[in-house]
Amino acid sequence: MAVYTKRSYPPERVEGWQFIWKDLGLEALGVTFARFRPHEGARFTHAHERQEEVYYVLEGEPAIQIDGERVSLKRGDIVRVSASAHRAVGNPSERDACLLMFGGMPHGTPPKEGRPSRIGDGIRYEDDTVVW
């Protein structure tokens, strides 16, 4: 495998959720771009066993719901969320929003059996719905 991977993802070309960890060959870090149209976003919360996440706003005014609290965001904001927090990200505004999201595991975390990488430790809470 090469010692680095280079790709181009101009924010204006991001559509929906783009999970790019496979494209980059990542094993211990998740990277996702997301573009949300007005009032779009995750419809339920999720947490993780060990993975913390970082959300960086590239454009627009999205929000993240963390343990029931709605946190408004704007371009340039960055938010770290602990693994155990129930979170969902979306766009309550009237114009598009684009984010870059990262998730990482503590050093030395082994891959989970049946998962493609170390980053697959998500816990879905489909009964904890979110409306944007």
GIMO-V572518 format. One record per helix or strand of 2 or more residues. SS is the DSSP state (A for helix, B for strand). FROM is the first residue (numbers start at 1). LEN is the number of residues. If there is no record, write none. Layout:
# GIMO-V572518
SS_FROM_LEN + SS_FROM_LEN
This chain:
# GIMO-V572518
A_11_3 + B_16_4 + A_21_4 + B_29_8 + B_44_5 + B_52_8 + B_63_4 + B_69_4 + B_78_4 + B_87_4 + B_97_8 + B_122_8
